[in-house]
Amino acid sequence: MTISARRGPGATIKAYFLLTKPRIIELLLVTTVPSMLLAQDGLPPLRVILVTLIGGSLAAAGANTLNSVYDRDIDTLMERTGHRPLVTGEISPRAGLIYGLILSVASVVLMVLTTNLLAGALTAVAIAFYVLGYTMLLKRRTAQNIVWGGAAGCMPVLIGWAAVDGGRSWWIPILLFLVVFWWTPPHYWPLALRYRDEYELAGVPMLPVVAEPRAVGRQIITYSWVMIATSLALIPVARMGIVYSAVAVVLGAVFLYEAYALRARLRRDDEPVRPMRLFHYSITYLALLFLVVATDPFLP
């Protein structure tokens, strides 16, 4: 009898839910709806919003599940991931694989049938890139894993835009995509700094594992500047209003302050590094930035 069977159906359902990494799904969906509102220059049909959110959630859940299946060996070695259902034995690798594939296929089929072929194709690309590109090829081989692998996490922007716009215009969604793309390294590397020893033990060459702390700090600042510049480029290209412009400047200034403060702490040995300050603020930054993207079409 499996562990999940002994624990009862309620615990099994919870284990399958946690296998999808729901907190990551929430962060991905934060960028989807604002992109759709900007593409529509207002409120898209509610049906389109709902099916896109459902399809995007299924896609992220499927990709995250397949990631957990493949990474269960290194998840066992890390305290941060040691509680995941495939590590504890609540779900078998075979069951996890089937579950991930069903979610992934269902997401693509739903997007094709309810939105358009382009949105469905982008959904398939996002899943494939995260599972094959990041999880299987990049993560364990290069310190640039999160840079290029992070492109999969930017895809909800393009998927949401395509579901509304159908691919008629691309400059604005490309800029939105790039904001998230440049955001990913300075968001994730502080987390990797916090759990550096665990990544090293698992043999995952995250940048803080293979580079000196000062070099990591410089990279975080470089990506932060490019991210902020890209967010400001939206102002003339997408004709964003004064609210977005002001908020983007303020949020970016705070992001830079935290990035430079982290680099300063990395240069000193007499002060705790506290990398999670930037990690937590980066989530706030992305959520608030896309919130004002969502409100811009409704403001004068």
C-alpha positions in Angstrom: 0.0 0.0 0.0 1.4 3.4 -0.9 1.8 6.3 1.5 -0.9 8.3 -0.3 -3.4 5.4 0.0 -2.7 5.1 3.8 -3.2 8.8 4.3 -6.6 8.9 2.7 -8.1 10.7 -0.3 -7.9 14.2 1.2 -4.2 14.0 1.8 -3.7 12.5 -1.6 -5.5 15.4 -3.3 -3.5 17.9 -1.3 -0.3 16.1 -2.4 -1.2 16.3 -6.0 -2.1 20.0 -5.6 1.3 20.7 -3.9 3.1 18.8 -6.7 2.1 21.5 -9.1 3.9 24.2 -7.1 0.9 26.5 -6.7 2.8 29.5 -5.4 4.8 29.6 -8.7 1.5 29.4 -10.7 0.2 32.5 -8.8 3.2 34.5 -9.8 3.0 33.5 -13.4 -0.7 34.4 -13.6 0.1 37.9 -12.2 1.5 38.8 -15.6 -1.2 37.2 -17.8 -4.3 39.2 -17.1 -2.6 42.7 -17.3 -1.2 41.7 -20.7 -4.7 40.8 -21.8 -6.1 44.1 -20.6 -3.4 46.0 -22.4 -3.9 44.0 -25.6 -7.6 44.8 -25.5 -7.0 48.4 -24.4 -9.8 47.7 -22.0 -11.6 44.6 -20.7 -11.6 41.5 -22.9 -14.6 39.2 -22.9 -14.8 37.4 -19.6 -14.8 34.0 -21.3 -11.5 34.7 -22.9 -10.0 35.8 -19.6 -11.3 32.7 -17.7 -10.2 30.1 -20.3 -6.8 31.7 -20.6 -6.3 31.6 -16.8 -7.5 28.0 -16.6 -5.3 27.0 -19.6 -2.3 28.9 -18.2 -2.8 27.3 -14.7 -3.0 23.8 -16.2 0.1 24.4 -18.3 2.1 25.7 -15.4 0.9 22.9 -13.2 1.8 20.3 -15.8 5.3 21.8 -16.4 6.0 22.1 -12.6 4.9 18.5 -12.1 7.1 17.2 -14.8 10.0 19.3 -13.4 9.4 17.7 -10.0 9.4 14.2 -11.5 12.8 14.8 -13.2 14.4 16.7 -10.3 13.3 14.3 -7.5 16.8 13.1 -7.0 18.3 16.5 -6.2 15.1 17.6 -4.4 16.0 14.8 -1.9 19.3 16.5 -1.1 17.9 20.0 -0.4 16.1 21.0 2.7 14.1 23.6 0.8 12.6 20.9 -1.5 12.8 17.8 0.7 9.1 18.0 1.6 7.8 17.7 -1.9 5.4 14.8 -2.5 7.7 12.8 -4.9 10.5 13.0 -2.3 8.3 11.9 0.7 6.8 9.1 -1.4 3.2 10.5 -1.2 3.1 10.2 -5.0 5.0 7.8 -7.1 7.2 8.9 -10.0 5.0 7.1 -12.5 1.8 8.7 -11.1 3.5 12.1 -11.2 4.6 11.6 -14.8 1.1 10.7 -15.9 -0.4 13.5 -14.0 2.0 16.1 -15.5 1.4 14.9 -19.0 -2.4 14.9 -18.6 -2.3 18.5 -17.3 0.1 19.6 -20.1 -1.9 18.1 -22.9 -5.2 19.4 -21.5 -3.8 22.9 -21.3 -2.8 23.0 -24.9 -6.0 21.5 -26.2 -8.1 23.9 -24.1 -6.2 26.9 -25.4 -6.5 25.8 -29.0 -10.2 25.1 -28.8 -11.2 28.1 -26.8 -8.8 30.9 -27.8 -6.7 30.5 -31.0 -4.0 28.3 -32.5 -1.3 30.8 -31.7 -2.1 30.9 -28.0 -2.2 27.1 -27.9 1.2 26.8 -29.8 2.8 29.3 -27.3 1.4 27.2 -24.4 3.0 24.1 -25.9 6.3 25.9 -26.4 6.3 27.2 -22.8 5.8 23.7 -21.4 8.4 22.1 -23.7 11.0 24.8 -23.0 10.6 24.6 -19.2 10.7 20.8 -19.1 13.1 20.0 -21.9 15.1 23.2 -22.1 15.5 24.3 -18.5 14.9 21.2 -16.4 16.6 18.6 -18.5 19.3 20.5 -20.4 20.2 23.7 -18.7 19.7 23.4 -15.0 22.4 21.0 -14.2 24.9 22.1 -16.9 25.4 25.8 -16.8 25.3 28.8 -14.5 23.2 30.6 -17.1 20.4 28.1 -16.4 18.0 30.5 -14.8 18.8 33.2 -17.4 17.7 31.2 -20.4 15.5 28.8 -18.6 13.6 31.7 -17.2 12.2 32.5 -20.6 9.6 29.8 -20.0 8.3 31.9 -17.1 7.9 34.9 -19.4 5.6 33.0 -21.8 2.3 33.8 -20.0 2.7 37.4 -21.1 2.8 36.3 -24.8 0.1 33.7 -24.3 -2.3 36.2 -22.7 -1.6 38.8 -25.4 -2.1 36.2 -28.2 -5.4 35.0 -26.7 -6.7 38.5 -27.1 -4.8 40.0 -30.0 -4.3 36.9 -32.1 -0.7 37.9 -33.1 -1.6 41.2 -34.9 0.9 43.2 -32.9 4.1 42.2 -31.2 6.3 45.1 -30.1 4.4 45.7 -26.8 4.1 42.0 -25.7 7.8 41.5 -26.6 8.7 44.4 -24.2 6.4 42.9 -21.5 8.2 39.5 -22.1 11.6 41.2 -21.7 10.6 42.9 -18.5 10.0 39.4 -17.0 13.0 37.9 -18.7 15.4 40.5 -17.2 13.6 40.4 -13.9 14.1 36.6 -13.4 17.9 36.6 -12.6 17.9 39.3 -10.0 14.7 37.6 -8.6 16.2 34.1 -8.4 19.9 34.7 -7.6 19.2 36.1 -4.2 17.3 32.9 -3.4 20.2 30.9 -4.8 22.5 32.9 -2.5 20.4 32.0 0.5 20.5 28.3 -0.4 23.9 28.2 -2.0 25.2 25.3 0.1 22.2 23.2 -0.8 22.6 23.8 -4.5 26.2 23.0 -4.3 25.5 19.7 -2.5 22.9 18.8 -5.2 25.4 19.6 -7.9 23.3 22.4 -9.5 25.7 25.1 -10.8 23.6 28.2 -9.9 25.6 31.4 -10.3 26.2 31.8 -6.6 27.7 28.3 -6.5 30.3 28.8 -9.3 31.0 32.6 -8.9 32.3 34.8 -6.2 29.7 36.7 -4.2 30.9 40.1 -5.6 30.5 38.8 -9.2 26.9 37.7 -8.3 26.2 41.2 -6.9 27.5 42.8 -10.1 25.3 40.5 -12.3 22.2 41.3 -10.2 22.8 45.0 -10.6 23.3 44.7 -14.4 20.1 42.8 -15.0 18.2 45.1 -12.7 19.2 48.2 -14.7 18.3 46.5 -18.0 15.0 45.3 -16.5 14.1 48.9 -15.4 15.1 50.4 -18.7 12.9 47.9 -20.5 10.0 48.7 -18.2 10.4 52.4 -19.0 10.6 51.7 -22.7 7.0 50.6 -22.5 6.0 54.3 -21.8 6.6 55.6 -25.4 6.0 52.2 -27.2 2.7 51.4 -25.5 1.8 55.0 -24.8 1.5 54.3 -21.1 0.0 57.1 -18.9 1.4 59.1 -16.0 0.3 56.6 -13.4 2.3 53.7 -14.9 5.3 56.0 -15.6 5.5 57.3 -12.0 5.0 53.9 -10.5 7.5 52.2 -12.8 10.1 54.9 -11.8 9.5 54.5 -8.1 9.4 50.7 -8.1 12.6 50.6 -10.2 14.4 53.0 -7.9 13.6 50.9 -4.8 14.7 47.8 -6.8 18.0 49.4 -7.5 18.4 50.5 -3.9 17.9 46.9 -2.7 20.2 45.5 -5.4 23.1 47.9 -4.5 22.5 47.3 -0.8 22.8 43.6 -1.4 26.0 44.1 -3.4 27.4 46.2 -0.5 26.6 43.5 2.0 28.2 40.9 -0.3 31.4 42.9 -0.2 31.6 42.9 3.6 32.3 40.0 5.9 31.1 41.7 9.1 27.4 41.9 8.1 24.7 39.3 7.3 24.0 39.1 3.5 20.2 38.9 3.9 19.6 38.1 0.2 15.9 37.4 0.8 15.2 41.1 1.1 15.7 41.5 -2.6 14.0 38.2 -3.4 10.8 39.2 -1.5 10.8 42.8 -2.9 11.3 41.5 -6.5 7.9 39.7 -6.1 6.3 42.9 -4.9 7.9 44.8 -7.8 6.6 42.5 -10.5 3.1 42.3 -9.0 2.8 46.1 -8.6 4.3 46.9 -12.0 1.8 44.6 -13.8 -1.0 45.9 -11.7 -0.4 49.4 -13.1 -0.1 47.8 -16.6 -3.6 46.4 -16.0 -5.0 49.7 -14.8 -3.5 51.9 -17.5 -6.2 51.2 -20.2 -8.9 52.4 -17.8 -7.2 55.7 -16.9 -7.4 59.0 -18.9 
